[in-house]
Amino acid sequence: MPRPTGLRLAASAAVLLTLAACSAPTATSGAEAGGGTLVVATAGEPDTLNPVLNYGVDGGSLIFDGLVGRDGRNQLVPALARELPSVSDDGRTVTARLRDGVVFHDGTPLTARDVVFTYQAVLDEKVDSTLRSDLDMLASVTAPDEATVVFTLRYAYAPFLQRLALGIVPAGALAGQDINKAAFNRQPIGTGPYRVTSWTPGDRLVLAANDRYWGGRPANKSVVVAFVPDDNVRAQRARAGEFDAAELPPKLATGFDAQAGYQVVRVPTADYRGVMLPMGNPVTADVAVRRALNAAVDRVAMVNGVLGGAGEPAYGPVPPSSEFAEPSVAGTPTADPAAATALLDAAGWRPGPDGIRVKDGTRAELSLMYPAADSLRKELALAVTADAKKIGIAINPAGLTWDAITPRMNKDALIMGYGTPYDPDFVSYKLFHSDFAGQGFFNPGSYASGVTDRALREGRAEADPARRKAAYATFQRQLATDVPWVFLTYLEHTYVVRDTVDGVTARVEPHEHDVANSLWWNIHTWSRRS
């Protein structure tokens, strides 16, 4: 069944395993000093480990800390700042005072200069940082002394403190370098609970405990993050006992529910899946087709079948759990083929001899891409294909590599995923504002709406909570009208873990959950029971 709007957290536990030989990790004794080595597995591998270049920007990165962090309820807490930064009455000056005695992994003391350097690097146009637009409210960042940082904003930006979760990098390690190509990006130096000892692309990231961590020495000596993009292979390796904890799609994770020694942790999220419909495709450029597809999909069947009940129907990019959610955009969770058929009939799409509709010589046929290694997106693509066929739209699902998908996104539909439990300005501004049309995975379908653009600008610039909520309600209603995406489901992230480790704390997760922001966000506190 779909998960209720109130957040639900299933059982949580994990296990410890350690590396053996050259490829397959195996178990180690809990009596080992420092708690042994934890091995976790994820599908995604980051392109970089530099926060300036978009690594772990919302916290939970294991390697870096921001001025603020998030606790198990995703509430902001002080991190490198000794207390939550203060905000001036007009909302345009934010002051942070640094915690005493913090050092980077190389022993260099943290100072305000490092904070200034980090944020100035993001704003530097010579740096290929996708975060720059996230900080367009930032006029300047200065350091009146070694322990104080002052952010001056161009306009009051209500969620600015949340932007201070960005990991701080050491100025001395990057000053004067081309940050885009720096060795630091693969061999970073942070202040976090772990330091990087090695990164083997396509295989693993090995982290060692930071014994000088300001938050206390980690309870284990090291962590290995294994990169296994194929879901089925990851499940097989988990069943073979290679991992302490592994991220798995819901249906694969369910197979571990009855397996001795394992538990499945189901984590509530703001992570949605949907069909991005490009405006440059002659079929999906027609709003009647987009609306018909939106009415034709059976979201309940997808939640129950594809997700094994680990999720809920999605109708937009703001999760139902958010205070900014607009309830009026929720549609019928089951398919409504009669409404879909009426939309197509009214727009002049007539059934052809084979049942596929045609309008002005254009056949209602399109490709629907998905990453081939992602079994969940494949199943969603197949479900959408089946639902569309019932109303006379032919969809050709195509499992491809990301390299093959990227150049086709302006013309072909794609099963995409995004979402954040934090502020609605995060992600949605880049994904739906016309300024980002055609810019990679931000607004790849080149959706453009004056109403949407204005609402998104008002939402990020407005300080008053009620006006912000009104702006985001307008944004959600316009998306529901224009249907640049057919939103399908919100997921529960599912992990298979062993039952011999205490301290696992799940929290509501965003879409991004590989090295950062996964179940192991607090792995430095996990302890083993022998």
C-alpha positions as CSV (number, residue, x, y, z in Angstrom):
1,M,0.0,0.0,0.0
2,P,1.2,3.6,-0.5
3,R,3.0,5.1,2.5
4,P,0.7,7.5,4.4
5,T,1.6,11.2,4.4
6,G,2.9,11.0,7.9
7,L,6.5,9.8,7.7
8,R,7.0,6.2,8.5
9,L,10.3,4.6,9.5
10,A,10.8,0.9,9.4
11,A,13.3,-1.1,11.4
12,S,16.9,-0.1,11.4
13,A,20.1,-2.1,11.9
14,A,23.4,-2.8,10.2
15,V,26.4,-5.0,10.2
16,L,30.2,-4.7,10.0
17,L,32.4,-6.4,7.4
18,T,35.9,-5.6,6.4
19,L,38.0,-5.9,3.3
20,A,39.8,-9.1,2.4
21,A,42.1,-9.9,-0.4
22,C,41.6,-7.7,-3.5
23,S,37.9,-7.6,-4.3
24,A,35.5,-9.2,-1.9
25,P,35.1,-7.8,1.6
26,T,34.6,-10.3,4.4
27,A,33.8,-10.2,8.1
28,T,36.2,-9.1,10.8
29,S,36.2,-9.4,14.6
30,G,34.4,-6.8,16.7
31,A,37.3,-7.0,19.1
32,E,39.5,-5.3,16.7
33,A,40.8,-1.8,17.8
34,G,38.7,1.1,16.6
35,G,35.7,-1.1,15.8
36,G,36.9,-2.6,12.5
37,T,35.9,-1.6,9.0
38,L,32.4,-1.0,7.7
39,V,31.6,-1.9,4.1
40,V,28.6,-0.3,2.4
41,A,27.4,-0.5,-1.2
42,T,25.6,2.1,-3.3
43,A,24.7,2.5,-7.0
44,G,26.0,6.0,-7.5
45,E,29.6,7.2,-7.6
46,P,30.3,10.9,-7.3
47,D,32.2,12.7,-10.1
48,T,34.2,14.6,-7.5
49,L,34.8,14.8,-3.8
50,N,35.0,18.6,-3.7
51,P,32.0,20.4,-2.2
52,V,32.7,23.5,-4.3
53,L,32.0,21.2,-7.3
54,N,28.7,19.9,-5.9
55,Y,29.8,17.0,-3.6
56,G,27.6,16.5,-0.5
57,V,26.4,20.1,-0.5
58,D,23.5,19.4,1.9
59,G,25.7,17.7,4.5
60,G,26.2,14.1,5.4
61,S,29.3,13.8,3.3
62,L,31.4,11.9,5.8
63,I,34.5,13.8,4.7
64,F,33.6,17.5,5.2
65,D,31.5,19.6,7.5
66,G,29.6,22.8,6.9
67,L,29.0,25.7,9.2
68,V,25.8,23.9,10.0
69,G,24.7,20.2,9.9
70,R,21.5,18.3,10.2
71,D,20.4,16.0,13.0
72,G,18.3,12.8,12.7
73,R,15.2,14.9,12.2
74,N,16.9,17.0,9.5
75,Q,16.8,20.0,11.8
76,L,19.7,22.4,11.5
77,V,22.4,22.1,14.2
78,P,25.7,23.9,14.6
79,A,28.7,22.1,13.1
80,L,31.8,24.2,12.3
81,A,29.9,27.2,13.7
82,R,29.8,27.2,17.5
83,E,26.1,28.0,17.3
84,L,23.6,28.5,14.6
85,P,24.6,31.7,12.7
86,S,22.6,34.9,13.5
87,V,20.5,36.7,11.0
88,S,19.9,40.5,11.0
89,D,16.4,42.0,11.3
90,D,16.3,42.8,7.6
91,G,17.4,39.2,6.7
92,R,20.4,40.4,4.6
93,T,23.3,39.9,7.0
94,V,24.2,36.5,8.4
95,T,27.1,36.1,10.9
96,A,28.8,32.9,11.9
97,R,31.3,32.3,14.6
98,L,33.6,29.3,14.3
99,R,34.1,26.5,16.7
100,D,37.4,26.5,18.5
101,G,40.1,24.0,17.9
102,V,38.9,22.4,14.6
103,V,41.6,21.2,12.3
104,F,41.6,19.7,8.8
105,H,42.8,16.2,8.1
106,D,46.3,17.5,7.4
107,G,46.4,19.2,10.8
108,T,45.9,22.7,9.4
109,P,43.6,24.8,11.7
110,L,40.3,25.9,10.4
111,T,39.9,29.7,10.1
112,A,37.3,32.1,8.7
113,R,39.6,32.4,5.6
114,D,38.7,28.9,4.7
115,V,35.0,29.6,4.8
116,V,35.4,32.8,2.8
117,F,37.5,30.9,0.2
118,T,35.0,28.1,-0.1
119,Y,32.1,30.4,-0.9
120,Q,34.1,32.7,-3.1
121,A,35.2,29.7,-5.1
122,V,31.6,28.7,-5.7
123,L,30.9,32.3,-6.9
124,D,34.0,32.4,-9.1
125,E,32.9,32.2,-12.8
126,K,36.1,30.4,-13.7
127,V,35.0,27.5,-11.5
128,D,32.6,25.0,-13.0
129,S,30.3,25.0,-10.0
130,T,26.7,24.1,-10.5
131,L,26.0,25.7,-7.1
132,R,26.6,29.2,-8.3
133,S,22.9,29.8,-9.0
134,D,22.0,28.5,-5.6
135,L,24.0,31.4,-4.1
136,D,22.9,34.2,-6.4
137,M,21.5,36.0,-3.3
138,L,25.1,36.2,-1.9
139,A,26.7,39.7,-2.5
140,S,29.8,39.1,-0.4
141,V,31.4,36.9,2.2
142,T,34.1,38.4,4.5
143,A,36.1,37.5,7.6
144,P,36.4,40.4,10.1
145,D,38.7,38.1,12.2
146,E,39.9,34.5,12.1
147,A,36.8,33.2,13.9
148,T,34.0,35.3,12.3
149,V,32.4,35.1,8.9
150,V,29.9,37.6,7.6
151,F,27.6,36.9,4.7
152,T,25.9,39.9,3.0
153,L,22.9,39.1,0.9
154,R,21.4,41.0,-2.0
155,Y,18.0,40.2,-0.8
156,A,16.5,38.4,2.2
157,Y,16.5,34.7,1.4
158,A,14.6,32.7,4.0
159,P,16.4,29.3,3.7
160,F,20.0,30.8,3.6
161,L,21.1,29.0,6.8
162,Q,20.4,25.8,5.0
163,R,22.9,26.8,2.3
164,L,25.5,26.8,5.1
165,A,25.6,23.0,5.2
166,L,28.1,23.3,2.3
167,G,31.4,21.5,3.2
168,I,34.3,23.9,3.9
169,V,37.6,23.3,2.0
170,P,41.0,24.5,3.1
171,A,42.1,27.6,1.3
172,G,45.8,26.6,1.5
173,A,45.2,23.4,-0.4
174,L,43.4,25.1,-3.4
175,A,44.4,28.8,-3.5
176,G,46.0,29.6,-6.9
177,Q,44.9,26.4,-8.5
178,D,42.5,25.5,-11.3
179,I,39.8,24.1,-9.0
180,N,38.1,22.3,-11.9
181,K,41.2,20.1,-12.5
182,A,42.8,20.1,-9.0
183,A,44.1,16.8,-7.6
184,F,42.1,17.8,-4.5
185,N,38.9,16.8,-6.2
186,R,39.9,13.1,-5.9
187,Q,42.2,13.4,-2.8
188,P,40.3,15.9,-0.6
189,I,41.1,17.3,2.8
190,G,38.2,18.1,5.0
191,T,37.3,18.4,8.7
192,G,34.8,15.5,8.7
193,P,34.9,12.2,10.7
194,Y,36.7,10.4,7.8
195,R,39.7,11.2,5.6
196,V,40.1,9.7,2.1
197,T,42.9,7.0,1.8
198,S,42.1,5.8,-1.7
199,W,39.5,6.1,-4.5
200,T,39.4,3.4,-7.2
201,P,37.0,4.6,-9.9
202,G,34.3,2.2,-10.6
203,D,35.1,0.1,-7.6
204,R,35.4,1.7,-4.1
205,L,36.2,4.7,-1.9
206,V,38.2,3.9,1.2
207,L,37.9,6.2,4.2
208,A,39.9,6.1,7.4
209,A,38.7,7.5,10.8
210,N,39.8,11.0,11.6
211,D,41.1,10.6,15.1
212,R,41.1,14.4,15.6
213,Y,37.5,14.9,14.6
214,W,36.0,17.8,16.5
215,G,32.9,15.7,17.1
216,G,34.7,12.8,18.7
217,R,36.7,9.9,17.3
218,P,34.6,7.7,15.1
219,A,33.5,4.4,16.6
220,N,35.1,2.4,13.8
221,K,38.5,2.6,12.1
222,S,37.5,2.8,8.5
223,V,34.6,2.7,6.0
224,V,34.6,1.3,2.4
225,V,32.0,2.6,0.0
226,A,31.6,0.0,-2.8
227,F,30.3,1.4,-6.1
228,V,28.0,-1.2,-7.8
229,P,25.8,0.4,-10.3
230,D,23.8,-2.7,-11.4
231,D,21.0,-3.4,-8.9
232,N,20.9,-7.1,-9.4
233,V,24.6,-7.5,-9.0
234,R,24.5,-5.4,-5.8
235,A,21.8,-7.6,-4.4
236,Q,23.7,-10.8,-5.3
237,R,26.9,-9.5,-3.6
238,A,24.9,-8.4,-0.6
239,R,23.4,-11.9,-0.3
240,A,26.9,-13.3,-0.6
241,G,27.8,-11.4,2.6
242,E,30.1,-8.8,1.0
243,F,28.5,-5.7,2.5
244,D,27.4,-4.4,5.9
245,A,24.7,-2.3,4.3
246,A,23.6,-2.0,0.7
247,E,21.2,0.3,-1.0
248,L,18.7,-1.8,-3.1
249,P,15.5,-1.1,-5.0
250,P,12.4,-2.0,-2.9
251,K,11.5,-5.2,-4.7
252,L,15.0,-6.6,-4.4
253,A,15.3,-5.5,-0.8
254,T,12.0,-7.3,0.1
255,G,13.8,-10.6,-0.6
256,F,15.9,-10.0,2.5
257,D,12.9,-9.5,4.9
258,A,12.9,-13.2,5.9
259,Q,16.6,-13.8,5.6
260,A,18.3,-14.5,9.0
261,G,20.9,-12.0,10.0
262,Y,19.4,-9.1,7.9
263,Q,16.9,-6.4,8.2
264,V,15.4,-4.1,5.6
265,V,15.5,-0.4,6.5
266,R,12.8,1.6,4.7
267,V,13.5,5.3,4.8
268,P,11.0,8.0,4.0
269,T,12.1,10.4,1.4
270,A,11.3,13.4,-0.8
271,D,12.8,11.5,-3.7
272,Y,10.4,11.3,-6.7
273,R,10.4,9.6,-10.0
274,G,8.7,10.9,-13.1
275,V,8.6,11.1,-16.8
276,M,10.4,14.2,-18.2
277,L,8.5,15.3,-21.4
278,P,10.6,17.4,-23.7
279,M,9.1,20.4,-25.4
280,G,11.2,19.7,-28.5
281,N,9.4,16.5,-29.3
282,P,6.5,16.9,-31.8
283,V,4.3,14.6,-29.7
284,T,5.1,15.7,-26.2
285,A,5.1,19.4,-27.3
286,D,1.3,19.1,-27.4
287,V,0.0,19.8,-23.9
288,A,-3.0,17.6,-24.6
289,V,-0.7,14.6,-24.9
290,R,1.1,15.5,-21.7
291,R,-2.1,15.9,-19.8
292,A,-3.5,12.6,-21.3
293,L,-0.4,10.7,-20.2
294,N,-0.7,12.3,-16.7
295,A,-4.3,11.0,-16.5
296,A,-3.5,7.6,-17.9
297,V,-0.8,6.4,-15.5
298,D,-1.8,4.2,-12.6
299,R,0.2,5.5,-9.7
300,V,-1.3,3.1,-7.1
301,A,-0.4,0.1,-9.3
302,M,3.2,1.4,-9.6
303,V,3.5,1.9,-5.8
304,N,2.1,-1.5,-5.0
305,G,3.8,-3.4,-7.9
306,V,7.1,-1.7,-8.8
307,L,7.8,-0.4,-5.4
308,G,6.4,-3.2,-3.4
309,G,4.4,-0.7,-1.3
310,A,7.5,1.3,-0.4
311,G,6.3,4.7,-1.6
312,E,3.3,6.8,-2.4
313,P,1.8,8.5,-5.5
314,A,3.5,11.7,-6.7
315,Y,1.8,14.7,-8.4
316,G,4.5,17.3,-8.1
317,P,8.0,18.1,-6.9
318,V,7.0,19.3,-3.4
319,P,6.5,16.2,-1.2
320,P,3.2,15.9,0.7
321,S,5.1,16.0,4.0
322,S,6.3,19.6,3.2
323,E,4.6,22.6,4.7
324,F,4.7,24.1,1.2
325,A,2.8,21.2,-0.4
326,E,-0.3,22.4,-2.4
327,P,-3.0,19.8,-1.9
328,S,-5.1,20.9,-4.9
329,V,-2.6,19.5,-7.4
330,A,-3.2,15.9,-6.2
331,G,-4.9,14.0,-9.0
332,T,-6.6,10.6,-9.2
333,P,-4.0,8.0,-8.0
334,T,-5.4,5.3,-10.3
335,A,-5.6,5.6,-14.0
336,D,-8.4,7.6,-15.6
337,P,-8.3,6.4,-19.3
338,A,-11.7,8.0,-20.0
339,A,-10.4,11.4,-19.1
340,A,-7.2,10.8,-21.1
341,T,-9.1,9.6,-24.2
342,A,-11.3,12.7,-24.0
343,L,-8.3,15.0,-23.9
344,L,-6.8,13.4,-27.0
345,D,-10.0,13.3,-28.9
346,A,-10.6,17.0,-28.2
347,A,-7.1,17.9,-29.4
348,G,-7.6,16.1,-32.7
349,W,-5.5,12.9,-32.0
350,R,-7.5,10.2,-33.8
351,P,-6.9,6.4,-33.5
352,G,-5.1,4.9,-36.5
353,P,-5.6,1.5,-38.1
354,D,-3.4,-0.1,-35.4
355,G,-5.0,1.9,-32.6
356,I,-2.1,4.4,-32.2
357,R,-3.3,7.9,-32.5
358,V,-2.4,10.3,-35.3
359,K,-2.7,14.1,-35.7
360,D,-1.8,16.0,-38.9
361,G,0.3,13.1,-40.1
362,T,2.2,12.8,-36.7
363,R,2.0,9.5,-35.0
364,A,1.6,9.5,-31.2
365,E,4.8,7.6,-30.7
366,L,7.8,8.4,-28.6
367,S,10.9,6.9,-26.9
368,L,11.1,6.7,-23.2
369,M,14.7,6.4,-21.9
370,Y,16.0,5.1,-18.6
371,P,19.4,4.1,-17.3
372,A,19.8,0.4,-18.2
373,A,21.3,-0.6,-14.9
374,D,18.5,0.9,-12.8
375,S,15.9,-1.9,-12.5
376,L,13.4,0.4,-10.7
377,R,13.3,3.0,-13.5
378,K,13.1,0.2,-16.0
379,E,10.0,-1.2,-14.3
380,L,8.4,2.3,-14.1
381,A,9.1,2.8,-17.8
382,L,7.4,-0.5,-18.7
383,A,4.4,0.5,-16.5
384,V,4.1,3.9,-18.2
385,T,4.4,2.1,-21.6
386,A,1.6,-0.2,-20.8
387,D,-0.7,2.5,-19.5
388,A,0.0,4.8,-22.5
389,K,-0.9,2.0,-25.0
390,K,-4.4,1.8,-23.5
391,I,-5.1,5.3,-24.7
392,G,-3.4,5.0,-28.1
393,I,0.1,6.4,-27.4
394,A,3.0,4.1,-28.4
395,I,6.0,4.3,-26.1
396,N,9.3,2.6,-26.9
397,P,11.2,2.1,-23.7
398,A,15.0,2.3,-24.1
399,G,17.5,1.3,-21.5
400,L,20.7,3.2,-22.2
401,T,23.9,4.4,-20.6
402,W,23.9,8.0,-19.2
403,D,26.4,8.9,-21.9
404,A,23.8,7.8,-24.6
405,I,20.9,9.4,-22.7
406,T,22.4,12.9,-22.3
407,P,22.4,14.1,-25.9
408,R,18.9,12.9,-26.5
409,M,17.1,14.5,-23.6
410,N,15.9,17.5,-25.6
411,K,13.9,15.2,-27.9
412,D,13.2,12.0,-26.0
413,A,11.3,11.4,-22.8
414,L,13.3,10.2,-19.8
415,I,12.5,8.5,-16.4
416,M,14.1,11.0,-14.1
417,G,14.5,11.4,-10.4
418,Y,15.0,14.4,-8.1
419,G,13.7,15.8,-4.9
420,T,14.7,17.3,-1.6
421,P,13.1,17.3,1.9
422,Y,14.6,20.7,2.6
423,D,13.4,24.0,1.1
424,P,11.3,24.0,-2.1
425,D,13.7,26.5,-3.7
426,F,16.3,23.7,-3.7
427,V,16.3,21.7,-6.9
428,S,13.0,23.1,-8.3
429,Y,14.4,26.4,-9.3
430,K,17.0,24.8,-11.5
431,L,14.7,22.1,-12.8
432,F,11.8,24.2,-13.9
433,H,13.0,27.8,-14.4
434,S,13.4,28.8,-18.0
435,D,16.9,30.2,-17.3
436,F,18.1,26.6,-17.1
437,A,16.4,25.3,-20.2
438,G,18.5,22.7,-21.9
439,Q,21.3,22.9,-19.4
440,G,22.2,19.3,-18.9
441,F,20.0,17.6,-16.3
442,F,18.6,20.9,-15.2
443,N,15.4,21.5,-17.2
444,P,16.5,19.2,-20.0
445,G,13.1,19.4,-21.7
446,S,13.4,23.2,-22.1
447,Y,10.1,23.9,-20.2
448,A,9.3,27.6,-20.1
449,S,6.5,29.4,-18.3
450,G,6.3,33.0,-17.3
451,V,4.0,32.1,-14.4
452,T,6.4,29.4,-13.2
453,D,9.4,31.7,-13.5
454,R,7.8,34.5,-11.5
455,A,6.6,32.1,-8.8
456,L,10.0,30.6,-8.4
457,R,11.7,34.0,-8.2
458,E,9.2,35.2,-5.7
459,G,9.6,32.0,-3.6
460,R,13.4,32.4,-3.3
461,A,13.4,36.2,-2.8
462,E,10.4,36.6,-0.4
463,A,11.2,36.5,3.3
464,D,7.6,36.4,4.5
465,P,6.6,32.7,5.1
466,A,3.0,33.2,4.0
467,R,4.0,34.9,0.8
468,R,6.6,32.2,0.1
469,K,3.9,29.5,0.6
470,A,1.6,31.4,-1.8
471,A,4.3,31.6,-4.4
472,Y,5.1,27.9,-4.2
473,A,1.4,27.1,-4.4
474,T,1.2,29.0,-7.7
475,F,4.3,27.2,-8.9
476,Q,2.8,23.8,-8.2
477,R,-0.6,24.6,-9.8
478,Q,1.1,25.9,-13.0
479,L,3.2,22.7,-13.2
480,A,0.0,20.6,-12.8
481,T,-1.5,22.7,-15.7
482,D,1.5,22.5,-18.0
483,V,2.6,18.9,-17.2
484,P,6.3,19.2,-18.2
485,W,6.7,16.0,-16.2
486,V,4.4,13.2,-15.4
487,F,5.2,12.7,-11.7
488,L,4.8,9.0,-10.8
489,T,5.9,8.1,-7.3
490,Y,7.7,9.2,-4.1
491,L,10.0,6.4,-3.0
492,E,11.1,5.0,0.3
493,H,14.8,4.3,0.1
494,T,15.4,0.7,1.0
495,Y,18.6,-0.7,2.4
496,V,19.6,-4.2,3.4
497,V,21.6,-4.3,6.6
498,R,22.9,-6.8,9.1
499,D,21.5,-7.0,12.6
500,T,24.8,-6.8,14.6
501,V,25.4,-3.1,14.6
502,D,23.7,-0.5,16.8
503,G,23.4,3.3,16.2
504,V,21.9,3.4,12.7
505,T,19.6,6.4,12.5
506,A,17.6,6.9,9.4
507,R,16.3,10.4,8.4
508,V,14.2,11.7,5.6
509,E,16.4,11.6,2.5
510,P,16.7,13.6,-0.7
511,H,17.1,12.1,-4.1
512,E,20.9,12.2,-3.9
513,H,22.0,9.3,-1.6
514,D,25.2,7.7,-2.5
515,V,28.3,8.5,-0.5
516,A,26.5,11.5,1.1
517,N,23.0,11.6,2.6
518,S,22.6,7.9,2.7
519,L,21.6,5.7,5.6
520,W,25.3,5.8,6.7
521,W,25.2,9.6,7.2
522,N,26.1,9.0,10.8
523,I,28.2,5.8,10.3
524,H,30.9,7.3,12.5
525,T,28.7,6.5,15.5
526,W,27.8,2.9,14.6
527,S,29.0,0.2,17.0
528,R,29.1,-3.5,16.7
529,R,27.7,-6.2,18.8
530,S,29.8,-9.3,18.7
